[in-house]
Amino acid sequence: MQIRRLREERGYSLEQLAERSGLSFRGLIYIEHGRRNPSVLTILSIASGLNVAPAQLFEDGFEAPDETKSGE
């Protein structure tokens, strides 16, 4: 999951994201560090706190090269 990367890109501390998503600070740490698996509702809360689509939490963060462009 990409919670930490997305959180840091937005400049949020763990405390801020916990408050924004309505989760406990400790619970968020466990999820971010991979020690707990979040429920679907928790994923939705985290995505809302980060203002992203839930699917973005699972993306690898790297864009594939655009092979449709030729010779620019």
C-alpha positions in Angstrom: 0.0 0.0 0.0 1.1 3.5 -0.7 -0.2 5.3 2.3 3.2 6.7 3.5 4.2 7.9 0.1 0.8 9.7 -0.5 0.8 11.1 3.0 4.3 12.5 2.7 3.6 13.9 -0.8 0.8 15.9 0.8 2.9 17.0 3.7 0.7 15.3 6.3 2.0 13.9 9.6 0.7 10.6 10.9 -1.3 12.6 13.4 -2.8 14.8 10.7 -3.8 11.9 8.6 -5.3 10.1 11.5 -7.4 13.1 12.3 -8.4 13.7 8.7 -9.4 10.0 8.2 -11.0 9.5 11.6 -8.7 6.7 12.6 -6.5 6.2 15.7 -2.9 7.3 15.4 -1.6 3.9 16.5 -3.9 2.0 14.1 -2.7 4.1 11.2 0.9 3.4 12.1 0.2 -0.4 12.1 -1.5 -0.2 8.8 1.2 2.0 7.2 4.0 -0.3 8.4 2.1 -3.4 7.2 1.5 -4.8 10.7 -2.3 -4.8 10.2 -4.5 -5.3 7.2 -7.2 -2.6 6.9 -10.8 -3.3 6.3 -12.6 -1.9 3.3 -14.1 0.8 5.4 -10.7 1.7 6.8 -9.3 1.9 3.2 -12.1 4.2 2.3 -11.4 6.4 5.3 -7.7 6.6 4.6 -8.4 7.5 0.9 -10.8 10.2 2.0 -8.3 11.6 4.5 -5.7 11.7 1.7 -8.2 13.0 -0.9 -7.5 10.2 -3.3 -9.4 7.4 -5.0 -9.1 4.2 -2.9 -7.4 2.5 -5.9 -4.5 4.9 -5.6 -3.5 3.4 -2.2 -2.6 0.2 -4.1 -0.8 1.7 -7.1 3.0 1.3 -7.3 3.6 5.0 -7.8 5.5 4.7 -11.0 4.0 5.6 -14.4 4.6 3.3 -17.3 6.2 5.0 -20.3 3.7 6.3 -22.8 4.4 4.1 -25.8 1.8 6.0 -28.0 4.1 8.9 -28.4 6.6 8.5 -31.2 9.7 10.6 -31.9 8.9 13.7 -29.8 
